[in-house]
Amino acid sequence: MDDTRGRFEAQVLPHLDAAYRFARWLSRSASDADDIVQDAVLRAFRGFEALRGSDAKAWLLTIVRNCHATASRQSARRALVPLPEEHDPHDGHAMIATTPDPEHDSISRDDERTFTRLLAALADEHREVLVLREIEEMDYRQIAAVTNVPIGTVMSRLARARAALRAHWRQQTEGAPRAVR
Amino acid sequence: MQCAESLRVQAYFDGEVDAISAAEIERHAERCPDCREQLQDLERIRAAFRESVAPEPAPAELRARISRALDEEVRAEKLKAAASKPRRDSRPARAGFWLGLLSGVGGSAVAAALAVMMWLPAASSPFLDELATAHVRSLMPEHLIDVVSSDRHTVKPWFAGHTDVSPTVVDFAAQGFVLVGGRADYLNHQRAAVVVYKHGAHIINVFSWDAGSRTVPASTTRDGYRMLFWKVGDLGYCAVSDTGWDELSELARLLQSSPAA
């Protein structure tokens, strides 16, 4: 049993940071991400035998994604209505840094916020493929496994996600001195 | 961006094409301004990710929480493993109990019961569903208890006439687990015995059935109810409740350290 725990820690827990980042981007909430990740890791541990040498990172992120889906279904059923901005994919304010930090209140910081805000405002199915590709640096096959769709769908979602991000970004930074062009 | 090659250009950018296709796409992009622009955009977005999205590690508090949860999980597993091994100190009592059962029921009936059990996969989820459903049903009005008694000398003989098994029945009121009665349930194609305990406001159903030589499923959670499994001799046990793992483990420990008869 201790051996199982040891193997689990060696194979799966190195991906805990990735699991947490992914949960943050899925749920857009730090406290929800904590619960999702804990739930996911426990499920992973119980089903550890099913891993059998396959891709541990993709496997763990798949479980994270399922746990997030379950959690959002449950919270919807319990009518714990989230703040409206968390619900509306077109409202970009959900991911704004909660406390303004005067020391870092530079233009580059603004750009940073603009970008994360735009990313948070993408449709869920677009944001998740983009996060898996650009932050977790997964290949199409891995992304297809995590999101449970064919590779062709991964490609078209990625293309739409990037086009939407680029369009919004141009709109936001238009005319600004540090517009990224 | 409207170029028909745009998905291939994206695949090239993401490193998803072989060397021959890559050379083709590079040649195409030299001639196609749309694709050149697309490649620049893709690169800008990637750069923005690198600059703007800080790699956020999992908080130390979360790591600690997960480590504690894993400890607990391992402990529950160990408890289960210990329960499925016969204990040296209680073996004589159990041997007597099983001999008694054999003489009373007849060896062929036991053999038949064992044969029935062979059909059932050890960790089949229909069985877990069956247990969870039985637990939920028991919580409905008038379903919890068939024989109301806090006296094990009343509950235990009642099982003999109404179920196929004779589980351990002990009142642990002093330890916070109050025996409230017993119930017969149909489970695993046999008449299982259920000993009902109250712990604070929580009801704990302790199911027991003839598991034969089969192992019991791993402890798990179903529909929000915790299920702790263990085995003593040929008897499979499962404590089901919405109370915590610690409480279930404690009750399991108490039951396992009580004489079987």
Boltz contact constraints between the chains, C-beta under 6 A:
constraints:
  - contact:
      token1: [A, 1]
      token2: [B, 74]
      max_distance: 6.0
  - contact:
      token1: [A, 1]
      token2: [B, 77]
      max_distance: 6.0
  - contact:
      token1: [A, 1]
      token2: [B, 78]
      max_distance: 6.0
  - contact:
      token1: [A, 5]
      token2: [B, 74]
      max_distance: 6.0
  - contact:
      token1: [A, 16]
      token2: [B, 58]
      max_distance: 6.0
  - contact:
      token1: [A, 17]
      token2: [B, 57]
      max_distance: 6.0
  - contact:
      token1: [A, 17]
      token2: [B, 58]
      max_distance: 6.0
  - contact:
      token1: [A, 20]
      token2: [B, 58]
      max_distance: 6.0
  - contact:
      token1: [A, 21]
      token2: [B, 56]
      max_distance: 6.0
  - contact:
      token1: [A, 34]
      token2: [B, 62]
      max_distance: 6.0
  - contact:
      token1: [A, 38]
      token2: [B, 65]
      max_distance: 6.0
  - contact:
      token1: [A, 38]
      token2: [B, 66]
      max_distance: 6.0
  - contact:
      token1: [A, 41]
      token2: [B, 66]
      max_distance: 6.0
  - contact:
      token1: [A, 42]
      token2: [B, 69]
      max_distance: 6.0
  - contact:
      token1: [A, 45]
      token2: [B, 73]
      max_distance: 6.0
  - contact:
      token1: [A, 112]
      token2: [B, 52]
      max_distance: 6.0
  - contact:
      token1: [A, 115]
      token2: [B, 48]
      max_distance: 6.0
  - contact:
      token1: [A, 115]
      token2: [B, 52]
      max_distance: 6.0
  - contact:
      token1: [A, 116]
      token2: [B, 52]
      max_distance: 6.0
  - contact:
      token1: [A, 134]
      token2: [B, 49]
      max_distance: 6.0
  - contact:
      token1: [A, 140]
      token2: [B, 16]
      max_distance: 6.0
  - contact:
      token1: [A, 155]
      token2: [B, 7]
      max_distance: 6.0
  - contact:
      token1: [A, 159]
      token2: [B, 10]
      max_distance: 6.0
  - contact:
      token1: [A, 162]
      token2: [B, 45]
      max_distance: 6.0
  - contact:
      token1: [A, 166]
      token2: [B, 41]
      max_distance: 6.0
